[in-house]
């Protein structure tokens, strides 16, 4: 009955239900999901877009950001509480015994039973509550930007982890090709030795190259496994699943000029939105601190019903109050000065965020331009190295080049192939980082 009177039954029910959620009953993100629950199957192709969707839906970091946003929303509602009427009720029972000297010592007992209802409503406080609400709304805006930033960063981290796995798997392919070429060279050297046109040194050299290629392949396979673990963590999994990636996926190119990039970041980068919102909140905090120097005007009413002692009685009351603090040890004036200092600090933080964004974007733009140039150069070098390897291989098979020439050509080719792979995925990772800086998905 009391619970219903204060309108808290549903709230308590929600709270107890949240407390009681355990194990599989916990929502996704509040517990670690399995790949099967997220729709990721072993052996199936995991597209980059699907990987992003899985991380946004199931990663605990998104749940934390969502709950921070909800707390900020609740704070907005709480900030206006003092401007809304409040009511309280009280039921009291008291029994007492006293000893008095009246024609000798005697005990007397008394009982009292009463019920009361009190109402109060603050009707004017010189804008203190209104400023507090505006301050909370600005903080809510900042929390919203933080929530969006969590999503932007989640997307960027998944993309980088995805491209890193694809890069390492492509490099493993390079090492496998290098091993295949080394084995082919060993076969050719052994065949030449068998027919009397080769040298023992060529066979030994080829075997050494095969061993080195096998060792490189082991190292690269380990790098693949490590990269896959990191990607699984970004997806929100605590276990590995052997999905297949799409190695040919690419991101669209962001704008190429600094001015275009800064124009996007000015309205879209979460860090700048947060800094601007916090500066606005600090300004409203000044208004709130100044308003607290002035009096509060409130209305109040009460009703009580006394059952015991007899005779029963009813009391009604109504009134208004003006409360003005005359002196509080300079606490309120210090609050004003403190809020002004926080405002100046918040403005400085906004300026710093703008400078940081400009520096980060300029640096990433240079990195992106370098990555594009490196990709073009690596593709050209790979074509040249492949042509050289084919030529030297033909000459070696007919005895017109040495095994050293053949080994050097193979090393040059595999190195160019690895450089091309690294350049390819370095460009995609640079794009992902630029999108994160701009606050774009």
HELIX and SHEET records of a PDB file:
HELIX    1   1 UNK A    2  UNK A    5  1                                   4    
HELIX    2   2 UNK A    9  UNK A   20  1                                  12    
HELIX    3   3 UNK A   23  UNK A   25  5                                   3    
HELIX    4   4 UNK A   48  UNK A   58  1                                  11    
HELIX    5   5 UNK A   60  UNK A   79  1                                  20    
HELIX    6   6 UNK A   81  UNK A   83  5                                   3    
HELIX    7   7 UNK A  128  UNK A  195  1                                  68    
HELIX    8   8 UNK A  200  UNK A  235  1                                  36    
HELIX    9   9 UNK A  258  UNK A  268  1                                  11    
HELIX   10  10 UNK A  270  UNK A  291  1                                  22    
HELIX   11  11 UNK A  331  UNK A  397  1                                  67    
HELIX   12  12 UNK A  403  UNK A  438  1                                  36    
SHEET    1   A 2 UNK A  45  UNK A  46  0                                        
SHEET    2   A 2 UNK A 244  UNK A 245  1                                        
SHEET    1   B 4 UNK A  86  UNK A 101  0                                        
SHEET    2   B 4 UNK A 105  UNK A 124 -1                                        
SHEET    3   B 4 UNK A 296  UNK A 308 -1                                        
SHEET    4   B 4 UNK A 313  UNK A 323 -1                                        
END                                                                             
